[in-house]
Amino acid sequence: MKLLITSILFFSIFLNAETLRVGIKPSEPWVMYDKNISEENQKPIGFSIDLWNKIAQNLGVETEWVYYNSTSDLVNATKENKIDVGISAITITSSRERDIDFSSSMYELGLQVMVDADNSSASVLELMAKEINKMMTLKTIILFLLFLLITIHLRWFVDKRDNNSTLFSKNYFSGIIDAFWWGITMLVTWETPLSKGLARVIDLMWHIVGIIAISILTAIVTAALTAQAISGSIRSEKDLAGKYVAVIATDAPRRYVEKIGSNVVPVKTLNEAISLLRNGKVDAVVHDGPRLVYLANKVNKVEKKKVLLVTKFTFNPQNYGIVFPSESELKESIDRVLLKLRESNGLDKSFHEKLKDKWLKSN
């Protein structure tokens, strides 16, 4: 009988549970969902989603997700009482606090810097090896060997007709081997044998090929070393001064980066910023640290090697919070739940720490 009464009460509470309109916007790894499907079929995931679901469970409320495309849209909707709560990756700022209310901090972070891993930690020899490896594609190797083969055959044939020359053997196989070493030696050391006529023309042409090849390699390695010196010298936010830095055009980090003297390259998305970084168009990307770490891990996993690196130092500390319309009655109860979710249970990690391990762990 007691079990029946308990069940009836439970289902009565469930059916009468308050439904809160919760505004969200996409921001990896805080809030993620497929924009290509209808809203009723979308199933958002992420740090903020897991956190809110746990808060809702503690409060005994239901959730109706309301989707927005930008933080400004989400904040304005909160200000206009179109939603009850907003959660994503919303920085607590004094200017926003004038129009809406914030919860206590749901996550503490700071800005960090993303750089190209290839240009940040490699030694000179490693860098040279990488650049040479980039040049030595299958196509370039085949074309070089074909050009070399034609040249050494032509040079051997000319030398064979000169009875006074002893540079190459007159026998085909041993003569071609001699001509091969002639080609390699001249390419690397530019040692030109005594010759005349057509042989001298061939020697000069091959000598020029060697100069061009070495010049191209020198230019590529010099450019790579310059890039390494730039990105590898970023040890604090002060080192960003004078460098080309990609930041989201509408976000607060842009104003901060401008103040420290960087050449700001505004972008619409972090994917655009990462593309500019990988193509050498900017020296660094600045954004909220956890999101940069998440995206770097994502790209490195796809590439199966470390191509993006997020520096360890942080600056411009800030906090993410849940937003409410001014004087919302929900704020105090949600603040209490947030504190509860940060409390550890003996040796077991708190719910908040488990979320960090799940969504924000650096590989």
C-alpha positions as CSV (number, residue, x, y, z in Angstrom):
1,M,0.0,0.0,0.0
2,K,2.8,2.4,0.9
3,L,4.6,1.5,-2.3
4,L,1.5,2.3,-4.3
5,I,1.0,5.7,-2.5
6,T,4.7,6.5,-3.1
7,S,4.4,5.7,-6.8
8,I,1.3,7.8,-7.2
9,L,3.0,10.8,-5.5
10,F,6.1,10.3,-7.7
11,F,4.2,10.3,-10.9
12,S,2.0,13.2,-9.7
13,I,5.1,15.3,-9.1
14,F,6.6,14.2,-12.4
15,L,3.5,15.1,-14.4
16,N,3.3,18.5,-12.6
17,A,7.0,19.3,-12.8
18,E,7.7,22.8,-13.9
19,T,9.2,23.1,-17.4
20,L,11.9,25.7,-17.8
21,R,12.9,27.3,-21.1
22,V,16.7,26.9,-21.2
23,G,18.5,28.9,-23.9
24,I,21.7,27.4,-25.4
25,K,24.1,28.2,-28.2
26,P,26.7,26.0,-29.8
27,S,30.2,26.2,-28.4
28,E,32.5,23.1,-28.3
29,P,32.8,21.3,-25.9
30,W,30.2,23.1,-23.8
31,V,27.2,22.8,-26.1
32,M,27.1,20.7,-29.3
33,Y,24.3,19.6,-31.5
34,D,23.5,18.9,-35.2
35,K,22.1,22.1,-36.7
36,N,21.0,20.2,-39.8
37,I,18.1,18.4,-38.1
38,S,14.9,19.9,-36.7
39,E,15.0,21.3,-33.2
40,E,12.6,18.7,-31.8
41,N,15.0,15.9,-32.9
42,Q,18.2,17.6,-31.7
43,K,19.9,16.1,-28.8
44,P,22.5,18.6,-27.4
45,I,25.5,17.2,-25.6
46,G,28.5,18.8,-23.8
47,F,29.8,20.0,-20.5
48,S,27.0,22.6,-20.0
49,I,24.3,20.2,-21.1
50,D,25.4,17.5,-18.6
51,L,25.7,20.2,-15.9
52,W,22.2,21.6,-16.5
53,N,20.6,18.1,-16.7
54,K,22.1,17.4,-13.3
55,I,20.8,20.8,-11.9
56,A,17.4,20.1,-13.4
57,Q,17.4,16.7,-11.7
58,N,18.2,18.2,-8.4
59,L,15.5,20.9,-8.8
60,G,12.9,18.4,-10.1
61,V,12.2,20.4,-13.2
62,E,11.8,19.6,-16.9
63,T,13.8,21.3,-19.7
64,E,12.7,22.8,-22.9
65,W,15.8,23.7,-25.0
66,V,15.7,27.0,-26.9
67,Y,18.3,27.4,-29.5
68,Y,20.4,30.5,-30.4
69,N,23.2,31.2,-32.8
70,S,25.3,33.6,-30.7
71,T,26.1,34.6,-27.2
72,S,24.6,38.1,-27.8
73,D,21.3,36.6,-29.0
74,L,21.2,34.3,-25.9
75,V,21.9,37.2,-23.6
76,N,19.3,39.5,-25.3
77,A,16.7,36.7,-25.0
78,T,17.5,36.4,-21.3
79,K,17.2,40.2,-20.9
80,E,13.8,40.2,-22.6
81,N,12.5,37.3,-20.5
82,K,12.1,35.0,-23.5
83,I,13.8,32.2,-21.6
84,D,14.1,31.3,-17.9
85,V,17.7,30.3,-17.9
86,G,20.7,30.4,-20.3
87,I,23.7,28.1,-20.3
88,S,26.6,27.6,-22.6
89,A,30.0,29.2,-22.4
90,I,28.9,32.7,-21.2
91,T,31.6,34.9,-19.7
92,I,30.6,36.8,-16.6
93,T,31.2,40.5,-17.3
94,S,30.2,43.7,-15.6
95,S,28.5,45.1,-18.7
96,R,26.3,42.0,-19.0
97,E,25.6,42.1,-15.3
98,R,23.8,45.4,-15.8
99,D,21.1,43.8,-17.9
100,I,20.9,40.2,-16.6
101,D,21.8,38.1,-13.5
102,F,24.6,35.5,-13.3
103,S,24.9,32.4,-11.2
104,S,28.0,31.8,-9.2
105,S,30.8,30.6,-11.4
106,M,30.2,27.3,-13.1
107,Y,33.7,27.2,-14.6
108,E,36.9,29.2,-14.0
109,L,39.3,29.7,-17.0
110,G,41.4,32.1,-18.8
111,L,42.5,32.9,-22.4
112,Q,45.2,30.6,-23.9
113,V,47.2,30.6,-27.1
114,M,47.1,28.0,-29.9
115,V,50.2,27.7,-32.2
116,D,51.3,25.4,-34.9
117,A,53.1,22.5,-33.2
118,D,55.5,22.0,-36.1
119,N,56.9,25.5,-35.7
120,S,56.9,25.6,-31.9
121,S,59.2,22.9,-30.6
122,A,61.3,21.3,-33.4
123,S,65.0,21.6,-33.4
124,V,66.8,23.0,-36.4
125,L,67.7,19.6,-37.7
126,E,64.2,18.3,-37.1
127,L,62.8,21.3,-38.9
128,M,65.1,20.8,-41.9
129,A,64.2,17.1,-42.1
130,K,60.5,18.0,-42.0
131,E,60.8,20.6,-44.8
132,I,62.9,18.3,-47.0
133,N,60.3,15.5,-46.4
134,K,57.6,17.9,-47.6
135,M,59.5,18.6,-50.8
136,M,60.3,14.9,-51.5
137,T,56.9,13.8,-52.7
138,L,56.6,10.8,-55.0
139,K,56.0,13.1,-57.9
140,T,59.1,15.2,-57.3
141,I,61.3,12.2,-56.7
142,I,60.2,10.6,-60.0
143,L,60.7,13.8,-62.0
144,F,64.1,14.4,-60.4
145,L,65.3,10.8,-61.1
146,L,64.0,11.1,-64.7
147,F,65.8,14.4,-65.2
148,L,69.0,12.9,-63.7
149,L,68.8,9.8,-65.8
150,I,68.4,11.8,-69.0
151,T,71.3,14.2,-68.0
152,I,73.8,11.5,-67.0
153,H,73.1,9.5,-70.2
154,L,73.6,12.6,-72.3
155,R,76.8,13.5,-70.5
156,W,78.2,10.0,-70.8
157,F,77.4,9.9,-74.5
158,V,79.2,13.2,-75.1
159,D,82.2,12.1,-73.0
160,K,82.3,8.7,-74.8
161,R,82.8,10.5,-78.2
162,D,85.8,12.4,-76.8
163,N,88.7,10.0,-77.1
164,N,90.9,12.3,-74.9
165,S,88.5,12.3,-71.9
166,T,89.0,9.9,-69.1
167,L,86.2,11.2,-66.9
168,F,83.9,8.3,-67.5
169,S,84.4,4.6,-68.4
170,K,83.7,4.0,-72.1
171,N,81.8,0.8,-71.1
172,Y,78.0,1.6,-70.8
173,F,77.2,0.2,-67.3
174,S,80.4,1.3,-65.5
175,G,80.2,4.6,-67.5
176,I,76.6,5.4,-66.4
177,I,77.6,4.6,-62.8
178,D,80.5,7.1,-63.1
179,A,78.1,9.7,-64.7
180,F,75.6,9.2,-61.8
181,W,78.3,10.0,-59.2
182,W,79.3,13.0,-61.4
183,G,75.7,14.3,-61.3
184,I,75.3,13.8,-57.5
185,T,78.8,15.4,-56.8
186,M,78.1,18.4,-58.9
187,L,74.6,18.9,-57.4
188,V,76.0,18.9,-53.9
189,T,79.5,20.3,-54.2
190,W,79.4,22.1,-57.5
191,E,82.8,20.7,-58.5
192,T,83.1,21.2,-62.2
193,P,85.4,18.9,-64.2
194,L,87.6,20.2,-67.0
195,S,85.6,20.1,-70.1
196,K,84.9,21.9,-73.4
197,G,82.3,22.1,-76.1
198,L,78.9,20.4,-75.5
199,A,80.2,18.7,-72.3
200,R,81.0,22.1,-70.8
201,V,77.4,23.3,-71.6
202,I,75.9,20.3,-69.9
203,D,78.2,20.8,-66.9
204,L,77.2,24.4,-66.6
205,M,73.5,23.6,-66.9
206,W,73.7,20.9,-64.2
207,H,75.7,23.3,-62.1
208,I,72.9,25.9,-62.4
209,V,70.3,23.2,-61.4
210,G,72.3,22.5,-58.3
211,I,72.4,26.2,-57.3
212,I,68.7,26.6,-57.9
213,A,67.9,23.4,-55.8
214,I,70.1,24.5,-52.9
215,S,68.7,28.0,-53.0
216,I,65.1,26.8,-52.9
217,L,65.9,24.5,-50.0
218,T,67.6,27.3,-48.1
219,A,64.7,29.6,-48.6
220,I,62.2,27.1,-47.4
221,V,64.2,26.2,-44.3
222,T,64.9,29.8,-43.6
223,A,61.1,30.6,-43.8
224,A,60.3,27.6,-41.5
225,L,63.0,28.7,-39.0
226,T,61.5,32.3,-39.0
227,A,58.1,30.9,-38.3
228,Q,59.5,28.7,-35.6
229,A,61.2,31.7,-34.0
230,I,57.9,33.6,-34.1
231,S,55.6,31.0,-32.7
232,G,58.2,29.4,-30.5
233,S,58.9,32.7,-28.8
234,I,55.3,33.0,-27.3
235,R,55.9,32.3,-23.6
236,S,53.4,34.8,-22.2
237,E,50.7,37.2,-23.4
238,K,53.3,39.9,-23.7
239,D,55.0,38.0,-26.5
240,L,51.8,38.4,-28.6
241,A,52.6,42.1,-29.1
242,G,53.3,42.7,-32.8
243,K,52.3,39.2,-33.9
244,Y,49.3,38.3,-36.1
245,V,46.7,36.8,-33.9
246,A,43.3,35.4,-35.0
247,V,40.4,36.0,-32.6
248,I,36.6,35.8,-32.9
249,A,35.5,39.2,-34.2
250,T,32.5,39.5,-31.8
251,D,34.1,38.0,-28.6
252,A,35.6,39.8,-25.6
253,P,39.1,38.3,-26.2
254,R,39.4,40.5,-29.3
255,R,39.4,43.7,-27.2
256,Y,41.9,42.3,-24.8
257,V,44.3,41.2,-27.6
258,E,44.0,44.6,-29.3
259,K,45.0,46.3,-26.0
260,I,48.3,44.3,-25.7
261,G,49.4,45.5,-29.2
262,S,48.8,42.4,-31.4
263,N,47.9,42.6,-35.0
264,V,44.3,41.3,-34.7
265,V,42.9,39.2,-37.5
266,P,39.1,39.0,-36.8
267,V,37.4,35.7,-37.8
268,K,33.8,34.4,-37.6
269,T,34.6,31.0,-36.3
270,L,37.5,29.1,-34.6
271,N,37.6,26.7,-37.5
272,E,38.4,29.7,-39.7
273,A,41.1,30.8,-37.2
274,I,42.7,27.3,-37.1
275,S,42.7,27.2,-40.9
276,L,44.6,30.5,-41.0
277,L,47.1,29.2,-38.4
278,R,47.8,26.0,-40.3
279,N,48.3,27.9,-43.5
280,G,50.8,30.2,-41.9
281,K,48.6,33.3,-42.3
282,V,48.6,34.1,-38.6
283,D,51.1,33.3,-35.8
284,A,48.6,32.3,-33.1
285,V,45.0,31.9,-32.2
286,V,43.6,33.3,-28.9
287,H,40.4,32.1,-27.2
288,D,39.1,30.6,-24.1
289,G,41.6,27.9,-23.0
290,P,39.3,24.8,-22.6
291,R,37.8,25.3,-26.0
292,L,41.2,25.6,-27.7
293,V,42.4,22.5,-25.9
294,Y,39.3,20.6,-27.0
295,L,39.6,21.6,-30.7
296,A,43.4,21.0,-30.7
297,N,42.8,17.4,-29.4
298,K,40.1,16.9,-32.0
299,V,42.4,18.0,-34.9
300,N,45.4,16.1,-33.6
301,K,43.3,12.9,-33.2
302,V,42.1,13.2,-36.8
303,E,45.7,13.8,-38.1
304,K,47.1,11.1,-35.8
305,K,49.9,13.4,-34.8
306,K,50.4,16.7,-32.9
307,V,49.8,19.5,-35.4
308,L,48.3,22.0,-33.0
309,L,49.6,23.0,-29.6
310,V,47.9,25.0,-26.8
311,T,50.4,26.9,-24.6
312,K,50.2,26.1,-20.9
313,F,50.1,29.7,-19.6
314,T,46.7,31.4,-19.2
315,F,45.9,35.1,-18.9
316,N,42.9,37.4,-18.5
317,P,41.2,35.1,-16.0
318,Q,37.4,34.9,-16.3
319,N,34.4,32.8,-15.3
320,Y,31.5,31.2,-17.1
321,G,28.1,31.5,-15.5
322,I,24.5,30.6,-16.0
323,V,22.3,33.6,-16.9
324,F,18.9,34.6,-15.7
325,P,16.5,37.5,-16.3
326,S,17.0,40.2,-13.6
327,E,15.7,39.3,-10.1
328,S,15.0,35.7,-11.2
329,E,13.8,33.5,-8.3
330,L,15.8,30.6,-9.8
331,K,19.2,32.1,-9.1
332,E,19.5,31.2,-5.4
333,S,18.3,27.6,-5.8
334,I,20.6,27.0,-8.8
335,D,23.6,28.6,-6.9
336,R,23.0,26.1,-4.1
337,V,23.0,23.2,-6.5
338,L,26.2,24.4,-8.2
339,L,28.0,24.5,-4.9
340,K,26.7,21.0,-4.1
341,L,27.9,19.6,-7.4
342,R,31.4,20.9,-6.6
343,E,31.6,19.0,-3.3
344,S,33.5,15.8,-3.3
345,N,32.1,12.6,-1.7
346,G,35.0,11.3,0.3
347,L,37.6,9.9,-2.1
348,D,35.2,10.1,-5.0
349,K,35.5,13.1,-7.3
350,S,32.8,15.7,-7.4
351,F,30.3,15.7,-10.2
352,H,32.0,18.9,-11.5
353,E,35.5,17.2,-11.6
354,K,34.0,14.2,-13.4
355,L,32.6,16.6,-16.0
356,K,36.0,18.2,-16.5
357,D,37.6,14.8,-17.0
358,K,34.9,13.9,-19.5
359,W,34.9,17.0,-21.7
360,L,38.0,19.1,-21.0
361,K,40.8,16.6,-20.4
362,S,44.0,17.6,-22.3
363,N,45.6,14.7,-24.2
